[in-house]
């Protein structure tokens, strides 16, 4: 690829995280609008609306007005190629979000200015902070009645433990919103059709003066290491403050970062050998073709259509001939891509989440992506015994893409599904019926405490009325304990048995 270094420097790859209903998907839509990708911003509100959010391509998302799967969106803006990974806001899908956060170089955190820091935001931020990547904060919905911006910034610092530096400042909110004051340009950006309230304006400017005298100092190094978050105020729905946010984000957001392998090699983006890892698998993005796509984050080298790579887990050689890039449900064949880009590889069953692919002779393996320990379990059966083939295909594909976790009874072929939250079961049922034309029914077995056990230590005599022995999808033994009391009773009775929890 010509101008590889220039292409690399122009890449920006980030995820948007938030608590449900903070406006994450609406902000995504406005960013796409800025990139000229869409002509009209959709909204996840209003089920009867003609225009749905571009990032919410799945039928259940459009019906219910929620994001339940990560989507990958790409556009160009002011000379930069931007890859957005729009994550599920609902906490039941935090495992999908966690894996997605492993594939980005920075994060935009959207916070409802009326509600402040909410539980899911805090949980996701903790994941991000462990990686030490840059976080940019967007306080949304200031065109509605919002909390004091001083309180919001204080809460951001006290609850999340990160220093904040306001890049702009709201002057009023809701019906008395006057605009935002740009602290860098030292100028007021008026809100369209704002009614004049001189006293509100003066109070806001007094707060700006206080910030300039007593606020944190801007430090690019602290931003780059995730210790200081640039803070922006605006309204995604009203498209106010979004342009200013995007420009400043592109000024300070990092280009693609190196990734460390399991044997502590550091793979730099400009390494000539192609490497990448699969962080997501999605079935049936195109209902007409029942396709299956592995999402690959490129770590180093140049992707060229038709190139040969090695799948590290199996040693199998694969030709990457049918590869795509995304604009929500729309896609196009890609001829070339560089580190930071996300490509979709059409998959016939070769890939698993966490797989590494590489082009050189020297094997490369990136760390495994995390799995969460499920808390809720259901037995599942097909209502129509004549549809067993579609039933097994649907379960296999949805489990492979991480929608839900699959277990089997130890001494039978009975299927048990495990989930982090109940909404995962609803989505699984919806997709089985709508994508595979199979009606299923659940037989709840309630919440359990799942622990993996060393296969060499399994003894069926350990099974009791307080636990259930099952196998996971890789045939590894797992005990499902009735509760923590049952788990502790087991530990006391079998002190030498090693039990493992996932995340």
Secondary structure by P-SEA (a helix, b strand, c coil): ccaaaaaaaabbbbbbbbcccccaaaaaaaaaaaaccccbbbbcccccccccccccccaaaaacccccbbbbbbbcccccccccccccccccaaaaaaaaaaaccbbbbbbcccccccaaaaaaaaaaaaaccbbbbbbcccccccccaaaaaaaaaaaacbbbbbcccccccccccccccccccccccccccccccaaaaaaaaaaaaaaacccccccaaaaaaccbbbbbbbbcccccaaaaaaaaaaaccccbbbbbccccccccccccbbbbbbcccccccccccbbbbbbbbbcccccccbbbbbcccccbbbbccccccccccbbbbbccccccbbbbcccccccccbbbbbcccbbbbccbbbbbbbcbbbbbbbccccaaaaaaaaaaaaaaaccbbbbbcccccbbbbbcccaaaaaaaaaaaaacccbbbbbbccccccccccccccccccccccccccccccccbbbbbcccaaaaaaaaaacccbbbbbcc
